[in-house]
Amino acid sequence: MNVSTFMDFIKARWQMIAVLIAVICIIILVLLFVAGLLLLPAKMTFSGGAITYYANNSTG
């Protein structure tokens, strides 16, 4: 595949490629957020109907 053919391919499908890149970025951000919630030591408590999230820094 030469450069001209490749550029024509990109020009014809740039919208689909842009959407795919955006979706991949969103999926990566969601996975990082979920991994942070599951893997980091933390506590979630209810305080006045609101969920308070804080890191567990206890050494005991």
Order of alpha helices (4+ residues) and beta strands (2+ residues): alpha-alpha-beta-beta
